[in-house]
Amino acid sequence: PVDGIVATGTTDVEALHAALAGEPAELITLYVGAAVGDAEAEALAVAARRAIDGVEVEVQQGGQPIERVLVSLE
């Protein structure tokens, strides 16, 4: 990862929440991979919103074949 943040957890949602908790951001863009369905993408967006109060979250189909989600914070 570019910023050196590696997210680990029992689930993708848990890992994303743990990685984002306390990070400063106004906008998070989630680029979901090819294997991530709509329901899981929405669950990831909810986790991001819960991790950072007041953050705006966008979900984009990244289509990457290996990474399940790439995250951009602004």
mmCIF file of the N, C-alpha and C atoms, coordinates in Angstrom:
data_MODEL
# 
_entry.id   MODEL 
# 
loop_
_atom_site.group_PDB 
_atom_site.id 
_atom_site.type_symbol 
_atom_site.label_atom_id 
_atom_site.label_alt_id 
_atom_site.label_comp_id 
_atom_site.label_asym_id 
_atom_site.label_entity_id 
_atom_site.label_seq_id 
_atom_site.pdbx_PDB_ins_code 
_atom_site.Cartn_x 
_atom_site.Cartn_y 
_atom_site.Cartn_z 
_atom_site.occupancy 
_atom_site.B_iso_or_equiv 
_atom_site.pdbx_formal_charge 
_atom_site.auth_seq_id 
_atom_site.auth_comp_id 
_atom_site.auth_asym_id 
_atom_site.auth_atom_id 
_atom_site.pdbx_PDB_model_num 
ATOM 1   N N  . PRO A 1 1  ? 0.818   -1.210  0.000   1.00 0.00 ? 1  PRO A N  1 
ATOM 2   C CA . PRO A 1 1  ? 0.000   0.000   0.000   1.00 0.00 ? 1  PRO A CA 1 
ATOM 3   C C  . PRO A 1 1  ? 0.850   1.257   0.000   1.00 0.00 ? 1  PRO A C  1 
ATOM 4   N N  . VAL A 1 2  ? 0.376   2.262   -0.665  1.00 0.00 ? 2  VAL A N  1 
ATOM 5   C CA . VAL A 1 2  ? 1.134   3.505   -0.817  1.00 0.00 ? 2  VAL A CA 1 
ATOM 6   C C  . VAL A 1 2  ? 1.401   4.153   0.528   1.00 0.00 ? 2  VAL A C  1 
ATOM 7   N N  . ASP A 1 3  ? 0.395   4.230   1.384   1.00 0.00 ? 3  ASP A N  1 
ATOM 8   C CA . ASP A 1 3  ? 0.560   4.878   2.676   1.00 0.00 ? 3  ASP A CA 1 
ATOM 9   C C  . ASP A 1 3  ? 1.000   3.929   3.775   1.00 0.00 ? 3  ASP A C  1 
ATOM 10  N N  . GLY A 1 4  ? 1.242   2.682   3.439   1.00 0.00 ? 4  GLY A N  1 
ATOM 11  C CA . GLY A 1 4  ? 1.712   1.734   4.426   1.00 0.00 ? 4  GLY A CA 1 
ATOM 12  C C  . GLY A 1 4  ? 0.639   1.194   5.346   1.00 0.00 ? 4  GLY A C  1 
ATOM 13  N N  . ILE A 1 5  ? -0.634  1.373   5.005   1.00 0.00 ? 5  ILE A N  1 
ATOM 14  C CA . ILE A 1 5  ? -1.711  0.862   5.845   1.00 0.00 ? 5  ILE A CA 1 
ATOM 15  C C  . ILE A 1 5  ? -2.174  -0.474  5.289   1.00 0.00 ? 5  ILE A C  1 
ATOM 16  N N  . VAL A 1 6  ? -2.086  -1.491  6.114   1.00 0.00 ? 6  VAL A N  1 
ATOM 17  C CA . VAL A 1 6  ? -2.581  -2.802  5.743   1.00 0.00 ? 6  VAL A CA 1 
ATOM 18  C C  . VAL A 1 6  ? -3.732  -3.120  6.675   1.00 0.00 ? 6  VAL A C  1 
ATOM 19  N N  . ALA A 1 7  ? -4.871  -3.460  6.106   1.00 0.00 ? 7  ALA A N  1 
ATOM 20  C CA . ALA A 1 7  ? -6.048  -3.751  6.912   1.00 0.00 ? 7  ALA A CA 1 
ATOM 21  C C  . ALA A 1 7  ? -6.224  -5.250  7.036   1.00 0.00 ? 7  ALA A C  1 
ATOM 22  N N  . THR A 1 8  ? -6.347  -5.717  8.275   1.00 0.00 ? 8  THR A N  1 
ATOM 23  C CA . THR A 1 8  ? -6.618  -7.127  8.502   1.00 0.00 ? 8  THR A CA 1 
ATOM 24  C C  . THR A 1 8  ? -7.767  -7.257  9.487   1.00 0.00 ? 8  THR A C  1 
ATOM 25  N N  . GLY A 1 9  ? -8.491  -8.331  9.369   1.00 0.00 ? 9  GLY A N  1 
ATOM 26  C CA . GLY A 1 9  ? -9.614  -8.581  10.260  1.00 0.00 ? 9  GLY A CA 1 
ATOM 27  C C  . GLY A 1 9  ? -10.309 -9.858  9.851   1.00 0.00 ? 9  GLY A C  1 
ATOM 28  N N  . THR A 1 10 ? -11.288 -10.254 10.615  1.00 0.00 ? 10 THR A N  1 
ATOM 29  C CA . THR A 1 10 ? -12.035 -11.462 10.331  1.00 0.00 ? 10 THR A CA 1 
ATOM 30  C C  . THR A 1 10 ? -12.807 -11.332 9.024   1.00 0.00 ? 10 THR A C  1 
ATOM 31  N N  . THR A 1 11 ? -13.331 -10.136 8.757   1.00 0.00 ? 11 THR A N  1 
ATOM 32  C CA . THR A 1 11 ? -14.061 -9.875  7.515   1.00 0.00 ? 11 THR A CA 1 
ATOM 33  C C  . THR A 1 11 ? -13.503 -8.618  6.867   1.00 0.00 ? 11 THR A C  1 
ATOM 34  N N  . ASP A 1 12 ? -13.837 -8.411  5.599   1.00 0.00 ? 12 ASP A N  1 
ATOM 35  C CA . ASP A 1 12 ? -13.410 -7.187  4.913   1.00 0.00 ? 12 ASP A CA 1 
ATOM 36  C C  . ASP A 1 12 ? -13.982 -5.958  5.601   1.00 0.00 ? 12 ASP A C  1 
ATOM 37  N N  . VAL A 1 13 ? -15.239 -6.048  6.039   1.00 0.00 ? 13 VAL A N  1 
ATOM 38  C CA . VAL A 1 13 ? -15.892 -4.928  6.704   1.00 0.00 ? 13 VAL A CA 1 
ATOM 39  C C  . VAL A 1 13 ? -15.170 -4.580  7.999   1.00 0.00 ? 13 VAL A C  1 
ATOM 40  N N  . GLU A 1 14 ? -14.836 -5.580  8.801   1.00 0.00 ? 14 GLU A N  1 
ATOM 41  C CA . GLU A 1 14 ? -14.117 -5.364  10.063  1.00 0.00 ? 14 GLU A CA 1 
ATOM 42  C C  . GLU A 1 14 ? -12.742 -4.765  9.805   1.00 0.00 ? 14 GLU A C  1 
ATOM 43  N N  . ALA A 1 15 ? -12.050 -5.279  8.812   1.00 0.00 ? 15 ALA A N  1 
ATOM 44  C CA . ALA A 1 15 ? -10.709 -4.787  8.493   1.00 0.00 ? 15 ALA A CA 1 
ATOM 45  C C  . ALA A 1 15 ? -10.752 -3.336  8.027   1.00 0.00 ? 15 ALA A C  1 
ATOM 46  N N  . LEU A 1 16 ? -11.731 -3.008  7.184   1.00 0.00 ? 16 LEU A N  1 
ATOM 47  C CA . LEU A 1 16 ? -11.851 -1.637  6.706   1.00 0.00 ? 16 LEU A CA 1 
ATOM 48  C C  . LEU A 1 16 ? -12.147 -0.679  7.852   1.00 0.00 ? 16 LEU A C  1 
ATOM 49  N N  . HIS A 1 17 ? -13.064 -1.030  8.707   1.00 0.00 ? 17 HIS A N  1 
ATOM 50  C CA . HIS A 1 17 ? -13.415 -0.173  9.837   1.00 0.00 ? 17 HIS A CA 1 
ATOM 51  C C  . HIS A 1 17 ? -12.198 0.058   10.730  1.00 0.00 ? 17 HIS A C  1 
ATOM 52  N N  . ALA A 1 18 ? -11.456 -1.005  11.040  1.00 0.00 ? 18 ALA A N  1 
ATOM 53  C CA . ALA A 1 18 ? -10.279 -0.879  11.904  1.00 0.00 ? 18 ALA A CA 1 
ATOM 54  C C  . ALA A 1 18 ? -9.212  0.006   11.264  1.00 0.00 ? 18 ALA A C  1 
ATOM 55  N N  . ALA A 1 19 ? -9.027  -0.109  9.961   1.00 0.00 ? 19 ALA A N  1 
ATOM 56  C CA . ALA A 1 19 ? -7.992  0.670   9.281   1.00 0.00 ? 19 ALA A CA 1 
ATOM 57  C C  . ALA A 1 19 ? -8.346  2.155   9.215   1.00 0.00 ? 19 ALA A C  1 
ATOM 58  N N  . LEU A 1 20 ? -9.637  2.467   9.098   1.00 0.00 ? 20 LEU A N  1 
ATOM 59  C CA . LEU A 1 20 ? -10.054 3.857   8.929   1.00 0.00 ? 20 LEU A CA 1 
ATOM 60  C C  . LEU A 1 20 ? -10.324 4.592   10.238  1.00 0.00 ? 20 LEU A C  1 
ATOM 61  N N  . ALA A 1 21 ? -10.583 3.878   11.295  1.00 0.00 ? 21 ALA A N  1 
ATOM 62  C CA . ALA A 1 21 ? -10.967 4.497   12.569  1.00 0.00 ? 21 ALA A CA 1 
ATOM 63  C C  . ALA A 1 21 ? -9.937  5.550   12.980  1.00 0.00 ? 21 ALA A C  1 
ATOM 64  N N  . GLY A 1 22 ? -10.420 6.780   13.165  1.00 0.00 ? 22 GLY A N  1 
ATOM 65  C CA . GLY A 1 22 ? -9.565  7.864   13.623  1.00 0.00 ? 22 GLY A CA 1 
ATOM 66  C C  . GLY A 1 22 ? -8.781  8.577   12.539  1.00 0.00 ? 22 GLY A C  1 
ATOM 67  N N  . GLU A 1 23 ? -8.867  8.115   11.294  1.00 0.00 ? 23 GLU A N  1 
ATOM 68  C CA . GLU A 1 23 ? -8.149  8.783   10.207  1.00 0.00 ? 23 GLU A CA 1 
ATOM 69  C C  . GLU A 1 23 ? -8.878  10.076  9.841   1.00 0.00 ? 23 GLU A C  1 
ATOM 70  N N  . PRO A 1 24 ? -8.152  11.140  9.531   1.00 0.00 ? 24 PRO A N  1 
ATOM 71  C CA . PRO A 1 24 ? -8.802  12.380  9.113   1.00 0.00 ? 24 PRO A CA 1 
ATOM 72  C C  . PRO A 1 24 ? -9.160  12.301  7.629   1.00 0.00 ? 24 PRO A C  1 
ATOM 73  N N  . ALA A 1 25 ? -10.418 12.544  7.305   1.00 0.00 ? 25 ALA A N  1 
ATOM 74  C CA . ALA A 1 25 ? -10.843 12.532  5.900   1.00 0.00 ? 25 ALA A CA 1 
ATOM 75  C C  . ALA A 1 25 ? -12.197 13.202  5.769   1.00 0.00 ? 25 ALA A C  1 
ATOM 76  N N  . GLU A 1 26 ? -12.416 13.834  4.636   1.00 0.00 ? 26 GLU A N  1 
ATOM 77  C CA . GLU A 1 26 ? -13.716 14.399  4.301   1.00 0.00 ? 26 GLU A CA 1 
ATOM 78  C C  . GLU A 1 26 ? -14.426 13.529  3.273   1.00 0.00 ? 26 GLU A C  1 
ATOM 79  N N  . LEU A 1 27 ? -13.630 12.825  2.450   1.00 0.00 ? 27 LEU A N  1 
ATOM 80  C CA . LEU A 1 27 ? -14.174 11.983  1.396   1.00 0.00 ? 27 LEU A CA 1 
ATOM 81  C C  . LEU A 1 27 ? -13.392 10.680  1.338   1.00 0.00 ? 27 LEU A C  1 
ATOM 82  N N  . ILE A 1 28 ? -14.122 9.584   1.292   1.00 0.00 ? 28 ILE A N  1 
ATOM 83  C CA . ILE A 1 28 ? -13.514 8.268   1.090   1.00 0.00 ? 28 ILE A CA 1 
ATOM 84  C C  . ILE A 1 28 ? -14.094 7.704   -0.191  1.00 0.00 ? 28 ILE A C  1 
ATOM 85  N N  . THR A 1 29 ? -13.220 7.251   -1.083  1.00 0.00 ? 29 THR A N  1 
ATOM 86  C CA . THR A 1 29 ? -13.672 6.553   -2.280  1.00 0.00 ? 29 THR A CA 1 
ATOM 87  C C  . THR A 1 29 ? -13.233 5.107   -2.161  1.00 0.00 ? 29 THR A C  1 
ATOM 88  N N  . LEU A 1 30 ? -14.194 4.202   -2.273  1.00 0.00 ? 30 LEU A N  1 
ATOM 89  C CA . LEU A 1 30 ? -13.924 2.769   -2.233  1.00 0.00 ? 30 LEU A CA 1 
ATOM 90  C C  . LEU A 1 30 ? -13.972 2.246   -3.664  1.00 0.00 ? 30 LEU A C  1 
ATOM 91  N N  . TYR A 1 31 ? -12.879 1.662   -4.115  1.00 0.00 ? 31 TYR A N  1 
ATOM 92  C CA . TYR A 1 31 ? -12.823 1.043   -5.436  1.00 0.00 ? 31 TYR A CA 1 
ATOM 93  C C  . TYR A 1 31 ? -12.930 -0.460  -5.208  1.00 0.00 ? 31 TYR A C  1 
ATOM 94  N N  . VAL A 1 32 ? -14.120 -1.006  -5.453  1.00 0.00 ? 32 VAL A N  1 
ATOM 95  C CA . VAL A 1 32 ? -14.344 -2.414  -5.148  1.00 0.00 ? 32 VAL A CA 1 
ATOM 96  C C  . VAL A 1 32 ? -13.898 -3.287  -6.309  1.00 0.00 ? 32 VAL A C  1 
ATOM 97  N N  . GLY A 1 33 ? -13.368 -4.458  -5.942  1.00 0.00 ? 33 GLY A N  1 
ATOM 98  C CA . GLY A 1 33 ? -12.843 -5.395  -6.912  1.00 0.00 ? 33 GLY A CA 1 
ATOM 99  C C  . GLY A 1 33 ? -13.928 -6.170  -7.643  1.00 0.00 ? 33 GLY A C  1 
ATOM 100 N N  . ALA A 1 34 ? -13.499 -6.921  -8.627  1.00 0.00 ? 34 ALA A N  1 
ATOM 101 C CA . ALA A 1 34 ? -14.404 -7.680  -9.487  1.00 0.00 ? 34 ALA A CA 1 
ATOM 102 C C  . ALA A 1 34 ? -15.235 -8.695  -8.717  1.00 0.00 ? 34 ALA A C  1 
ATOM 103 N N  . ALA A 1 35 ? -14.704 -9.231  -7.623  1.00 0.00 ? 35 ALA A N  1 
ATOM 104 C CA . ALA A 1 35 ? -15.400 -10.281 -6.866  1.00 0.00 ? 35 ALA A CA 1 
ATOM 105 C C  . ALA A 1 35 ? -16.339 -9.734  -5.790  1.00 0.00 ? 35 ALA A C  1 
ATOM 106 N N  . VAL A 1 36 ? -16.463 -8.414  -5.674  1.00 0.00 ? 36 VAL A N  1 
ATOM 107 C CA . VAL A 1 36 ? -17.287 -7.798  -4.634  1.00 0.00 ? 36 VAL A CA 1 
ATOM 108 C C  . VAL A 1 36 ? -18.655 -7.440  -5.209  1.00 0.00 ? 36 VAL A C  1 
ATOM 109 N N  . GLY A 1 37 ? -19.688 -8.006  -4.612  1.00 0.00 ? 37 GLY A N  1 
ATOM 110 C CA . GLY A 1 37 ? -21.050 -7.735  -5.056  1.00 0.00 ? 37 GLY A CA 1 
ATOM 111 C C  . GLY A 1 37 ? -21.597 -6.445  -4.478  1.00 0.00 ? 37 GLY A C  1 
ATOM 112 N N  . ASP A 1 38 ? -22.782 -6.065  -4.932  1.00 0.00 ? 38 ASP A N  1 
ATOM 113 C CA . ASP A 1 38 ? -23.405 -4.813  -4.496  1.00 0.00 ? 38 ASP A CA 1 
ATOM 114 C C  . ASP A 1 38 ? -23.666 -4.772  -2.998  1.00 0.00 ? 38 ASP A C  1 
ATOM 115 N N  . ALA A 1 39 ? -24.154 -5.876  -2.423  1.00 0.00 ? 39 ALA A N  1 
ATOM 116 C CA . ALA A 1 39 ? -24.468 -5.905  -0.987  1.00 0.00 ? 39 ALA A CA 1 
ATOM 117 C C  . ALA A 1 39 ? -23.202 -5.731  -0.153  1.00 0.00 ? 39 ALA A C  1 
ATOM 118 N N  . GLU A 1 40 ? -22.132 -6.390  -0.553  1.00 0.00 ? 40 GLU A N  1 
ATOM 119 C CA . GLU A 1 40 ? -20.878 -6.257  0.189   1.00 0.00 ? 40 GLU A CA 1 
ATOM 120 C C  . GLU A 1 40 ? -20.293 -4.856  0.021   1.00 0.00 ? 40 GLU A C  1 
ATOM 121 N N  . ALA A 1 41 ? -20.408 -4.285  -1.166  1.00 0.00 ? 41 ALA A N  1 
ATOM 122 C CA . ALA A 1 41 ? -19.926 -2.924  -1.392  1.00 0.00 ? 41 ALA A CA 1 
ATOM 123 C C  . ALA A 1 41 ? -20.664 -1.942  -0.489  1.00 0.00 ? 41 ALA A C  1 
ATOM 124 N N  . GLU A 1 42 ? -21.974 -2.119  -0.342  1.00 0.00 ? 42 GLU A N  1 
ATOM 125 C CA . GLU A 1 42 ? -22.749 -1.245  0.538   1.00 0.00 ? 42 GLU A CA 1 
ATOM 126 C C  . GLU A 1 42 ? -22.331 -1.444  1.994   1.00 0.00 ? 42 GLU A C  1 
ATOM 127 N N  . ALA A 1 43 ? -22.070 -2.687  2.404   1.00 0.00 ? 43 ALA A N  1 
ATOM 128 C CA . ALA A 1 43 ? -21.617 -2.953  3.778   1.00 0.00 ? 43 ALA A CA 1 
ATOM 129 C C  . ALA A 1 43 ? -20.271 -2.280  4.035   1.00 0.00 ? 43 ALA A C  1 
ATOM 130 N N  . LEU A 1 44 ? -19.387 -2.272  3.050   1.00 0.00 ? 44 LEU A N  1 
ATOM 131 C CA . LEU A 1 44 ? -18.102 -1.590  3.192   1.00 0.00 ? 44 LEU A CA 1 
ATOM 132 C C  . LEU A 1 44 ? -18.301 -0.080  3.318   1.00 0.00 ? 44 LEU A C  1 
ATOM 133 N N  . ALA A 1 45 ? -19.229 0.475   2.552   1.00 0.00 ? 45 ALA A N  1 
ATOM 134 C CA . ALA A 1 45 ? -19.516 1.906   2.638   1.00 0.00 ? 45 ALA A CA 1 
ATOM 135 C C  . ALA A 1 45 ? -20.062 2.274   4.012   1.00 0.00 ? 45 ALA A C  1 
ATOM 136 N N  . VAL A 1 46 ? -20.931 1.441   4.554   1.00 0.00 ? 46 VAL A N  1 
ATOM 137 C CA . VAL A 1 46 ? -21.485 1.679   5.894   1.00 0.00 ? 46 VAL A CA 1 
ATOM 138 C C  . VAL A 1 46 ? -20.361 1.646   6.924   1.00 0.00 ? 46 VAL A C  1 
ATOM 139 N N  . ALA A 1 47 ? -19.462 0.694   6.817   1.00 0.00 ? 47 ALA A N  1 
ATOM 140 C CA . ALA A 1 47 ? -18.334 0.593   7.758   1.00 0.00 ? 47 ALA A CA 1 
ATOM 141 C C  . ALA A 1 47 ? -17.454 1.833   7.686   1.00 0.00 ? 47 ALA A C  1 
ATOM 142 N N  . ALA A 1 48 ? -17.227 2.343   6.487   1.00 0.00 ? 48 ALA A N  1 
ATOM 143 C CA . ALA A 1 48 ? -16.411 3.550   6.333   1.00 0.00 ? 48 ALA A CA 1 
ATOM 144 C C  . ALA A 1 48 ? -17.094 4.749   6.991   1.00 0.00 ? 48 ALA A C  1 
ATOM 145 N N  . ARG A 1 49 ? -18.403 4.869   6.797   1.00 0.00 ? 49 ARG A N  1 
ATOM 146 C CA . ARG A 1 49 ? -19.147 5.983   7.411   1.00 0.00 ? 49 ARG A CA 1 
ATOM 147 C C  . ARG A 1 49 ? -19.119 5.898   8.933   1.00 0.00 ? 49 ARG A C  1 
ATOM 148 N N  . ARG A 1 50 ? -19.165 4.702   9.464   1.00 0.00 ? 50 ARG A N  1 
ATOM 149 C CA . ARG A 1 50 ? -19.132 4.526   10.918  1.00 0.00 ? 50 ARG A CA 1 
ATOM 150 C C  . ARG A 1 50 ? -17.746 4.789   11.488  1.00 0.00 ? 50 ARG A C  1 
ATOM 151 N N  . ALA A 1 51 ? -16.713 4.568   10.695  1.00 0.00 ? 51 ALA A N  1 
ATOM 152 C CA . ALA A 1 51 ? -15.339 4.739   11.175  1.00 0.00 ? 51 ALA A CA 1 
ATOM 153 C C  . ALA A 1 51 ? -14.955 6.202   11.332  1.00 0.00 ? 51 ALA A C  1 
ATOM 154 N N  . ILE A 1 52 ? -15.515 7.057   10.455  1.00 0.00 ? 52 ILE A N  1 
ATOM 155 C CA . ILE A 1 52 ? -15.158 8.478   10.473  1.00 0.00 ? 52 ILE A CA 1 
ATOM 156 C C  . ILE A 1 52 ? -16.449 9.288   10.435  1.00 0.00 ? 52 ILE A C  1 
ATOM 157 N N  . ASP A 1 53 ? -16.739 9.954   11.519  1.00 0.00 ? 53 ASP A N  1 
ATOM 158 C CA . ASP A 1 53 ? -17.964 10.750  11.608  1.00 0.00 ? 53 ASP A CA 1 
ATOM 159 C C  . ASP A 1 53 ? -18.005 11.836  10.532  1.00 0.00 ? 53 ASP A C  1 
ATOM 160 N N  . GLY A 1 54 ? -19.137 11.939  9.855   1.00 0.00 ? 54 GLY A N  1 
ATOM 161 C CA . GLY A 1 54 ? -19.358 13.008  8.897   1.00 0.00 ? 54 GLY A CA 1 
ATOM 162 C C  . GLY A 1 54 ? -18.673 12.858  7.560   1.00 0.00 ? 54 GLY A C  1 
ATOM 163 N N  . VAL A 1 55 ? -18.017 11.739  7.314   1.00 0.00 ? 55 VAL A N  1 
ATOM 164 C CA . VAL A 1 55 ? -17.302 11.556  6.053   1.00 0.00 ? 55 VAL A CA 1 
ATOM 165 C C  . VAL A 1 55 ? -18.274 11.204  4.932   1.00 0.00 ? 55 VAL A C  1 
ATOM 166 N N  . GLU A 1 56 ? -17.973 11.688  3.736   1.00 0.00 ? 56 GLU A N  1 
ATOM 167 C CA . GLU A 1 56 ? -18.732 11.315  2.550   1.00 0.00 ? 56 GLU A CA 1 
ATOM 168 C C  . GLU A 1 56 ? -18.059 10.090  1.943   1.00 0.00 ? 56 GLU A C  1 
ATOM 169 N N  . VAL A 1 57 ? -18.860 9.117   1.523   1.00 0.00 ? 57 VAL A N  1 
ATOM 170 C CA . VAL A 1 57 ? -18.304 7.880   0.966   1.00 0.00 ? 57 VAL A CA 1 
ATOM 171 C C  . VAL A 1 57 ? -18.870 7.645   -0.426  1.00 0.00 ? 57 VAL A C  1 
ATOM 172 N N  . GLU A 1 58 ? -17.977 7.402   -1.375  1.00 0.00 ? 58 GLU A N  1 
ATOM 173 C CA . GLU A 1 58 ? -18.365 7.040   -2.733  1.00 0.00 ? 58 GLU A CA 1 
ATOM 174 C C  . GLU A 1 58 ? -17.871 5.630   -3.012  1.00 0.00 ? 58 GLU A C  1 
ATOM 175 N N  . VAL A 1 59 ? -18.662 4.866   -3.738  1.00 0.00 ? 59 VAL A N  1 
ATOM 176 C CA . VAL A 1 59 ? -18.270 3.510   -4.130  1.00 0.00 ? 59 VAL A CA 1 
ATOM 177 C C  . VAL A 1 59 ? -18.181 3.465   -5.644  1.00 0.00 ? 59 VAL A C  1 
ATOM 178 N N  . GLN A 1 60 ? -17.043 3.005   -6.136  1.00 0.00 ? 60 GLN A N  1 
ATOM 179 C CA . GLN A 1 60 ? -16.810 2.866   -7.571  1.00 0.00 ? 60 GLN A CA 1 
ATOM 180 C C  . GLN A 1 60 ? -16.433 1.415   -7.877  1.00 0.00 ? 60 GLN A C  1 
ATOM 181 N N  . GLN A 1 61 ? -16.851 0.932   -9.016  1.00 0.00 ? 61 GLN A N  1 
ATOM 182 C CA . GLN A 1 61 ? -16.420 -0.389  -9.460  1.00 0.00 ? 61 GLN A CA 1 
ATOM 183 C C  . GLN A 1 61 ? -15.013 -0.252  -10.030 1.00 0.00 ? 61 GLN A C  1 
ATOM 184 N N  . GLY A 1 62 ? -14.033 -0.740  -9.272  1.00 0.00 ? 62 GLY A N  1 
ATOM 185 C CA . GLY A 1 62 ? -12.651 -0.687  -9.730  1.00 0.00 ? 62 GLY A CA 1 
ATOM 186 C C  . GLY A 1 62 ? -12.338 -1.840  -10.669 1.00 0.00 ? 62 GLY A C  1 
ATOM 187 N N  . GLY A 1 63 ? -12.997 -2.986  -10.403 1.00 0.00 ? 63 GLY A N  1 
ATOM 188 C CA . GLY A 1 63 ? -12.817 -4.150  -11.255 1.00 0.00 ? 63 GLY A CA 1 
ATOM 189 C C  . GLY A 1 63 ? -11.487 -4.867  -11.092 1.00 0.00 ? 63 GLY A C  1 
ATOM 190 N N  . GLN A 1 64 ? -10.688 -4.475  -10.103 1.00 0.00 ? 64 GLN A N  1 
ATOM 191 C CA . GLN A 1 64 ? -9.386  -5.115  -9.936  1.00 0.00 ? 64 GLN A CA 1 
ATOM 192 C C  . GLN A 1 64 ? -9.588  -6.605  -9.607  1.00 0.00 ? 64 GLN A C  1 
ATOM 193 N N  . PRO A 1 65 ? -8.764  -7.459  -10.197 1.00 0.00 ? 65 PRO A N  1 
ATOM 194 C CA . PRO A 1 65 ? -8.963  -8.901  -10.057 1.00 0.00 ? 65 PRO A CA 1 
ATOM 195 C C  . PRO A 1 65 ? -8.488  -9.501  -8.733  1.00 0.00 ? 65 PRO A C  1 
ATOM 196 N N  . ILE A 1 66 ? -7.588  -8.837  -8.029  1.00 0.00 ? 66 ILE A N  1 
ATOM 197 C CA . ILE A 1 66 ? -7.026  -9.434  -6.806  1.00 0.00 ? 66 ILE A CA 1 
ATOM 198 C C  . ILE A 1 66 ? -7.496  -8.713  -5.554  1.00 0.00 ? 66 ILE A C  1 
ATOM 199 N N  . GLU A 1 67 ? -7.254  -7.415  -5.456  1.00 0.00 ? 67 GLU A N  1 
ATOM 200 C CA . GLU A 1 67 ? -7.636  -6.662  -4.263  1.00 0.00 ? 67 GLU A CA 1 
ATOM 201 C C  . GLU A 1 67 ? -9.159  -6.537  -4.201  1.00 0.00 ? 67 GLU A C  1 
ATOM 202 N N  . ARG A 1 68 ? -9.716  -6.829  -3.043  1.00 0.00 ? 68 ARG A N  1 
ATOM 203 C CA . ARG A 1 68 ? -11.169 -6.749  -2.889  1.00 0.00 ? 68 ARG A CA 1 
ATOM 204 C C  . ARG A 1 68 ? -11.635 -5.304  -2.792  1.00 0.00 ? 68 ARG A C  1 
ATOM 205 N N  . VAL A 1 69 ? -10.824 -4.436  -2.188  1.00 0.00 ? 69 VAL A N  1 
ATOM 206 C CA . VAL A 1 69 ? -11.184 -3.019  -2.116  1.00 0.00 ? 69 VAL A CA 1 
ATOM 207 C C  . VAL A 1 69 ? -9.914  -2.187  -1.983  1.00 0.00 ? 69 VAL A C  1 
ATOM 208 N N  . LEU A 1 70 ? -9.862  -1.112  -2.748  1.00 0.00 ? 70 LEU A N  1 
ATOM 209 C CA . LEU A 1 70 ? -8.815  -0.104  -2.616  1.00 0.00 ? 70 LEU A CA 1 
ATOM 210 C C  . LEU A 1 70 ? -9.498  1.150   -2.078  1.00 0.00 ? 70 LEU A C  1 
ATOM 211 N N  . VAL A 1 71 ? -8.809  1.850   -1.199  1.00 0.00 ? 71 VAL A N  1 
ATOM 212 C CA . VAL A 1 71 ? -9.422  2.975   -0.503  1.00 0.00 ? 71 VAL A CA 1 
ATOM 213 C C  . VAL A 1 71 ? -8.608  4.237   -0.732  1.00 0.00 ? 71 VAL A C  1 
ATOM 214 N N  . SER A 1 72 ? -9.315  5.311   -1.057  1.00 0.00 ? 72 SER A N  1 
ATOM 215 C CA . SER A 1 72 ? -8.688  6.624   -1.208  1.00 0.00 ? 72 SER A CA 1 
ATOM 216 C C  . SER A 1 72 ? -9.318  7.576   -0.203  1.00 0.00 ? 72 SER A C  1 
ATOM 217 N N  . LEU A 1 73 ? -8.490  8.248   0.600   1.00 0.00 ? 73 LEU A N  1 
ATOM 218 C CA . LEU A 1 73 ? -8.960  9.234   1.563   1.00 0.00 ? 73 LEU A CA 1 
ATOM 219 C C  . LEU A 1 73 ? -8.527  10.621  1.107   1.00 0.00 ? 73 LEU A C  1 
ATOM 220 N N  . GLU A 1 74 ? -9.453  11.556  1.171   1.00 0.00 ? 74 GLU A N  1 
ATOM 221 C CA . GLU A 1 74 ? -9.120  12.940  0.837   1.00 0.00 ? 74 GLU A CA 1 
ATOM 222 C C  . GLU A 1 74 ? -9.550  13.816  1.986   1.00 0.00 ? 74 GLU A C  1 
# 
